[in-house]
Amino acid sequence: MTVADVRAFQRTARQSPYKMRLVIDQIRGKGVNEALALLRFSKKHAARQIEKVLHSAVANAEHHGRIANEPVDVDVLYVKHAVVNEGPKLKRFTPAAMGRATPIQKRTSHVEIVVAPRAGRPAAGRARTAGRSAGRRRAAGAGGRGGASGTARSGARSGARSGARTKNPKRGH
């Protein structure tokens, strides 16, 4: 399959970019089917908006494949690039105390998703990332279970507390 990267946009979505980025960070790099399943069962409102854009990107890929007269396998597509940028702000005012008005900025977002066919087998990418995370767990576990850094840090804290308590002989500690 030689269909190149295919994009889909949604401009000025009425949700703040911060809230949209929380959802889009979850689907970046995942397969299209896995990303759609994740978005379908997410409670966040931003997931509905992003799901529409992802469906549009898949439809664009199928359309490009039809034009190029090449078959497109949706199971091979993955989210190559997913980003949320800030759109124009809607500026409003709300009443405040003593006759004043305070400004409100209603933020909007631009969503961009790029899907591409995954080179090679999709399982190879998952196995490689699992090995990396296992290495991280081992490294973190060694430091937290009784390594020199963990005991020195906790010992310094407990020593400072106990030292402060024993200075007053009237308290009897």
C-alpha positions in Angstrom: 0.0 0.0 0.0 1.5 3.3 -1.1 -1.1 5.7 0.2 0.9 8.5 1.8 0.1 10.3 5.0 -3.5 11.5 5.1 -4.7 14.5 7.2 -7.9 15.7 8.7 -8.6 19.0 10.5 -11.2 20.5 12.7 -11.0 24.2 13.1 -12.4 26.3 16.0 -13.8 23.4 18.1 -15.5 25.0 21.1 -13.4 23.3 23.7 -10.2 24.5 25.4 -7.0 23.2 24.0 -5.9 22.0 27.4 -8.9 19.6 27.7 -8.5 18.4 24.2 -4.8 17.6 24.6 -5.6 15.4 27.6 -7.5 13.1 25.2 -5.3 13.4 22.1 -2.2 12.4 24.1 -3.9 9.0 24.7 -4.4 8.1 21.0 -1.1 9.4 19.5 0.9 6.5 18.0 -1.9 3.9 18.4 -3.6 1.9 15.7 -6.8 3.5 14.2 -9.1 0.8 15.5 -7.6 0.9 19.0 -7.8 4.7 19.1 -11.4 4.7 18.0 -12.3 2.2 20.7 -10.5 4.3 23.3 -12.4 7.4 22.1 -15.8 5.7 21.9 -15.7 4.7 25.6 -14.1 7.9 27.0 -16.3 10.1 29.2 -14.7 13.3 28.1 -16.5 15.6 25.7 -13.3 16.2 23.8 -13.3 12.5 22.8 -16.4 13.0 20.7 -14.8 15.9 18.8 -11.5 14.0 18.2 -13.4 10.8 17.2 -15.1 12.8 14.4 -11.8 14.0 13.1 -10.2 10.5 13.2 -13.2 9.1 11.3 -12.7 11.8 8.7 -9.0 11.0 8.4 -9.8 7.3 7.8 -12.4 8.3 5.2 -9.8 10.6 3.5 -7.3 7.7 3.4 -9.9 5.4 1.8 -10.8 8.2 -0.7 -7.1 8.7 -1.6 -6.8 4.9 -2.1 -9.8 4.8 -4.4 -8.4 7.7 -6.5 -5.0 6.0 -6.7 -6.8 2.7 -7.5 -5.0 0.9 -4.6 -6.6 -1.0 -1.7 -6.5 0.5 1.7 -6.5 -1.7 4.8 -7.9 0.3 7.7 -6.4 -2.2 10.2 -2.8 -1.2 9.1 -3.4 2.6 9.6 -2.1 4.2 12.8 -2.2 7.8 14.2 1.1 9.2 13.1 0.6 12.8 14.1 -2.1 14.2 16.4 -1.9 17.7 17.7 -4.3 20.3 19.2 -3.4 24.0 18.6 -5.1 27.0 20.1 -7.8 28.7 17.9 -9.2 32.2 18.2 -10.6 33.2 21.6 -14.2 34.3 22.0 -14.1 37.3 24.3 -17.1 37.9 26.5 -17.8 39.8 29.7 -19.6 38.8 32.9 -21.0 41.1 35.6 -18.9 41.6 38.7 -19.3 43.4 42.0 -19.8 47.1 42.2 -21.0 47.5 38.6 -17.8 46.2 37.0 -17.4 43.6 34.3 -14.7 41.0 34.2 -13.5 39.5 30.9 -14.0 35.8 30.0 -12.0 34.1 27.3 -13.9 31.2 25.7 -11.0 29.2 24.1 -11.3 27.2 20.9 -9.1 24.5 19.4 -7.7 23.4 16.1 -7.4 19.6 15.9 -5.1 18.0 13.3 -4.8 14.2 12.9 -2.5 12.5 10.4 -2.9 8.8 9.7 -0.4 6.6 7.8 0.1 2.9 7.1 2.3 1.2 9.6 5.5 -0.1 8.1 6.0 -3.8 8.9 3.9 -5.8 11.4 1.9 -3.9 14.0 2.8 -6.4 16.7 6.5 -5.6 16.4 6.0 -2.0 17.6 4.0 -3.2 20.7 6.7 -5.7 21.7 9.4 -3.1 21.4 7.6 -0.6 23.7 6.8 -3.3 26.2 10.5 -4.1 26.5 11.3 -0.5 27.1 8.7 0.0 29.8 9.9 -3.2 31.6 13.4 -1.7 31.6 12.1 1.5 33.1 10.2 -0.5 35.8 13.3 -2.4 36.7 15.4 0.8 37.0 12.8 2.6 39.1 12.3 -0.5 41.3 15.9 -0.8 42.2 16.1 2.8 43.4 12.9 2.7 45.4 13.3 -0.7 47.2 16.2 -0.1 49.4 18.9 1.4 47.1 21.3 4.0 48.5 19.2 6.9 47.2 15.9 5.9 48.8 17.3 5.1 52.2 19.5 8.2 52.4 16.6 10.5 51.5 14.1 8.9 53.9 16.8 8.6 56.7 17.6 12.4 56.4 13.9 13.3 56.8 13.2 11.0 59.7 16.5 12.1 61.4 15.5 15.7 61.1 12.1 15.1 62.7 13.3 12.9 65.5 16.1 15.4 66.3 13.6 18.2 66.6 11.5 16.3 69.1 14.3 15.2 71.4 15.6 18.7 72.0 13.0 19.6 74.6 13.6 17.5 77.7 10.3 18.6 79.3 8.2 16.9 76.7 9.7 13.5 77.5 10.3 12.3 74.0 
